[in-house]
Amino acid sequence: MKVAKFGGSSLASAQQLEKVFNIVKSDNERRFVIVSAPGKRSADDTKVTDALIKYYKNYTANHDVTADQNWIINRYKAMVDELGLSNKILDDIALAIASLATLPKEGNEFLYDTFLAAGEDNNAKLIAYFFRQRGLDAKYIHPEEAGIIVTGEPGNAQLLTSSYNALQKLRDSEEILVIPGFFGVTVDGQICTFSRGGSDITGAIVAAGVKADIYENFTDVDGIFAAHPGVVDQPHSIPELTYREMRELAYGGFSVLHDEALIPAYRGKVPIVIKNTNNPDHPGTTIVLESPKKDQPVVGVSGDDKFVSINISKYMMNREVGFGRKVLQILEDLNIRFEHMPTGIDDLSVVVRERELSPIKEQEIIDQLTRKLEVDHVDIERDLSIIMIVGENMKNHVGVAATATFALAKEEINLVMISQGASEVSVMFVVKTSDEKAAVRALYRAFFN
Ligand code: ASP
């Protein structure tokens, strides 16, 4: 049994919906279909979710929302017309979109989420209707009825694990169930969304809940590439990855799959396959729990920018008990998340994402380090990128770091920092952002020729 999730670009137009229909119809193991809201039809188009944000803003600012409502309804209408569906389904959708502007504004914590969720909810209704018209025994089902019950943190819902019992009952459904992605319902019946891009999470939850054999995640690329195609010319698609490798690559900026979607699928031991709606015969990338030994030590190379390093030095730092804790305490008090902490004997760097800092916070860090910890020197180094080579099999190979540093040296790239965790799933290099692309290309060439 398979759970198939389709992303926004796979559902942006009637032509795309035809492809989705053919994919679902061609394999009767595809019993659950999770859908996003309609995405962009072209680079300068607007995603329905983003149009809903605009609609919400105008509504809460007491502006006229007619244009927003019409734009969104027309997105669905174009698909209804082109697919030759009856106006009944469009009337339902139009009513649902328009009635968002009757919801109470005051003290309504979940209003924003309710607006956003309408993108997926109405798309699921449309798709189930379309499938039925084409002779597939399909049924729309609301997340509440499916049993996707979540915590009440707006925009960042977390599944209540008790939901899995309810979800398991869906296994017995005779019909193909079409479920809107991206949101669940709180115990009080409020709509609460996952974080942006969260339809992937719904797919993983349903796959784990119904104990699917495979979770197919359909997008618009042939799987996960071994490097970013905007940086490396035509990188290959990775046939198989482990969850840990995927997590490391996602951290390094690979954004094909929402990182929270890995958790339920991992716990439920369901392999994920990333496939292309526009090229469904391509095998795509399979994410598995454990991979048999591979010859290749490295599966992918990632690069991500906008990192900053707080560099601290103090003579005899290594002898001072609790020094590291005190540094981190200063960051914690300012609510700053840190990413890495490479150390020397008398120096220590804390690498954070640029967005975690502000001029005021920076000044506070410098003041406290100087005053409370009496450091000899502190500076904030900007414009840094993190490059990672990832592969669980690195631990069985000698000379991986040598190959990498040789390739970087040949390009005359200076390494600001190097770090490898004990698990040896990845090696991280910090470089100047101006060197990032050259570094990724050099590493790709070195490991994949
Ligand atoms: N439509 C939502 C978003 O744009 C969720 C998703 O597509 O997965 O973030």
Boltz pocket constraint, residues with backbone or C-beta under 6 A from the ligand:
constraints:
  - pocket:
      binder: B
      contacts: [[A, 7], [A, 8], [A, 36], [A, 37], [A, 47], [A, 49], [A, 50], [A, 116], [A, 119], [A, 120], [A, 181], [A, 182], [A, 195], [A, 196], [A, 197], [A, 198], [A, 199], [A, 200]]
      max_distance: 6.0
